[in-house]
Amino acid sequence: EKILHALKTLKLFLANGLSNVLSRCYQACQQTNTRTPQTRALASACLSYLVLDTNNEQLVQNHYDNGQNMTENLAALTAAINQSLENTDALMKDFEDKWLDTTLVMDKWFSLQGMQQGDDIFANLEALTQRDDFSLNNPNRARSLIGSFSMNNPKHFHCATGRGYEFLTTQLIALNTINPQVAARLITPLLAFKQYEEKRKAMMQSQLVKLSNLDNLSKDLTEKINAALG
């Protein structure tokens, strides 16, 4: 919690102190006749800070509406999700409607879902795993949602209740028989349990022990878990 708070404080400090510079830079990038990957990336970075400073929902909406490609749309969605803006659900639904039949793009959509910051994250994750277009049999889809949550959402993966660890373990138990190679990749965050303070360390370790006690634990997971616990 202290690390996340320090990062948020630092970003807010930069956003407040550089708001005029960031705004001018953002507008310059958006007015470029031919937007390059570099100007798009710079505009996205500016947007992420401008939203911190003003919580400007309309700016994110405009960025999404005026986006010339998927990359710019994704930048708007990322900003909305990171700040839990009120228009997040509407933007995510619009993007889904546009790209529902494009598998690789929807993988990105699922990745963004895993990074949601709202308190209803676990209900959302459960609902997402029940969708017809989500399957643990699809390695990319599994990595997109589960990997995104466990590796890119420290606020909720490491929540004090341990629900983040439990969610990952539940998915790993299923993947153990479906695709143990994917399970062996996704277990990585739990393997680092020794780096955390005693409470979280104990909760993460207990999930590893739970996995190690599976009767049919795959060789891929057995090797990693034994190495971590040993």
C-alpha positions, 0 to 999 in steps of 0.5 A: 500500500505504501508503494502504491500510495507513493507512486500515486503521490509522485504522479499527481505531483508531476501532473499538477506541476506540469499541467500546462506543459502536458496540455500543450504537448498533448494538443501539439501531438493531436494536431499533427497532420500525420500522427506517427507511432511516436506522437501517438505514444507521447499523446498517450503519456500526456493523457495519462497525466492530464487525467490524473490532474483533472480527472477529465472524463471529457478529454478521455472521451474526445481522445477515444472519439477522435482516435484514428486507430485502435492504438489511440482507442486503447490509450483512452480506455487505459486512462479511463480504467486507471482512473475508474472514470464514469464513462469507462463501461460505455467506452469498453462496451463500444470498443467491444462492439467494434472488435468482438469478431477480431480475436487478437484485439479482444485479447487486448480488451480482456487485458484491460479488464484485468487492470480495472481499479474498481472495488467490484473487480472480483465480481467482474473477473468472475463474470468475464470468465463465464463469457462465451468468448473466454476459455482457459483452453485458449492460451492467449485469452487466459494470459490476457485476463488472468496474467494481466490481473496478477501481473499488472493490477497490484492494488487488487492482486495483493489486496489485504483479504487475499482474494487476488491470490485465491482467484489466481490459484483457482484458475491455476487449478483448472489450467493444471489439467487443461494447459499446464504450460500456461499455468506454469507461466501464470504462477510466477507472481505467487512464486515471489512470496518471499519478497513480501511482508509476513501477512501477504507472504503467508497468504501467498505461500498457503496458495502454493501449498494448496497447489502442491497438494493436488493429486494430479499436479503437473510436472511443470507446476511441481518443479516451480512450486517445489523450487519456491517452497524449498 
